[in-house]
Amino acid sequence: MYAFFWLINTIIQLYIYVLIASAVLSWLVAFNVVNVRNPIVAQIGEVLYRLTEPVLRPIRNILPNLGGVDISPVILILILLFVQKLITVDLAQMMI
């Protein structure tokens, strides 16, 4: 059971890194630091979009329009950190 919780915890942590990378790439594209016409940047952007958009879309539908500011990654990261904390607490209780 410990290995299962460890695996779930690791997957959540990796997904948080993917969310951060997606947000940073969107900022870099918005400020014209990187060009999406570059095939490597376009490929990375497509992968990050496909990994994050199915989870972020329902959160965006619930949130009100904030005038171009997208806080859905922040909300999802907070939810994932909460789930990680629940897993850690459950794991600690199992060890007792």
DOZAGU-514592 format. One record per residue (C-alpha): residue number from 0; y, z, x. Coordinates in steps of 0.02 Angstrom, whole numbers. Each point is the difference from the previous one (the first is absolute). Last residue first. Layout:
- NUM,Y,Z,X
...
//
This chain:
- 95,201,661,60
- 94,-20,-180,61
- 93,3,-66,-178
- 92,168,83,-30
- 91,73,-85,154
- 90,-65,-169,-60
- 89,77,24,-170
- 88,165,48,80
- 87,-5,-152,115
- 86,-44,-116,-145
- 85,144,70,-104
- 84,118,-22,148
- 83,-54,-180,20
- 82,29,-30,-186
- 81,177,71,17
- 80,31,-110,152
- 79,-56,-151,-102
- 78,119,45,-141
- 77,144,22,122
- 76,-42,-167,82
- 75,-2,-83,-172
- 74,171,72,-42
- 73,72,-59,166
- 72,-75,-173,-21
- 71,75,-11,-177
- 70,176,40,61
- 69,64,-178,-12
- 68,189,-10,8
- 67,66,-160,-78
- 66,107,82,-132
- 65,-105,150,-46
- 64,-89,-79,-148
- 63,-103,135,-85
- 62,-172,44,65
- 61,-155,-27,-108
- 60,-23,-185,38
- 59,30,31,185
- 58,-142,129,0
- 57,-116,-125,-83
- 56,46,-133,131
- 55,-24,113,152
- 54,-190,8,-5
- 53,-32,-186,-23
- 52,145,-40,120
- 51,-61,97,152
- 50,-148,-93,74
- 49,50,-175,-57
- 48,178,26,61
- 47,-58,67,169
- 46,-114,-151,25
- 45,137,-122,-54
- 44,129,81,114
- 43,-118,-7,148
- 42,-34,-184,-34
- 41,184,-42,-21
- 40,44,93,160
- 39,-135,-96,94
- 38,52,-167,-77
- 37,185,21,44
- 36,91,-64,-154
- 35,11,182,-55
- 34,136,28,130
- 33,21,169,80
- 32,162,98,24
- 31,76,-84,-152
- 30,54,166,-79
- 29,-112,-26,-152
- 28,-146,-58,108
- 27,11,154,111
- 26,16,111,-154
- 25,-154,-79,-80
- 24,-95,22,163
- 23,45,184,5
- 22,-58,26,-179
- 21,-165,-90,31
- 20,-31,97,160
- 19,31,164,-91
- 18,-120,-48,-139
- 17,-133,-53,127
- 16,20,167,91
- 15,-24,92,-166
- 14,-156,-106,-28
- 13,-69,59,167
- 12,28,182,-49
- 11,-84,-25,-168
- 10,-149,-83,83
- 9,-13,144,124
- 8,2,132,-137
- 7,-132,-94,-99
- 6,-111,-11,155
- 5,24,184,44
- 4,-41,49,-179
- 3,-161,-102,9
- 2,-46,71,171
- 1,21,178,-63
- 0,-116,-35,-146
//
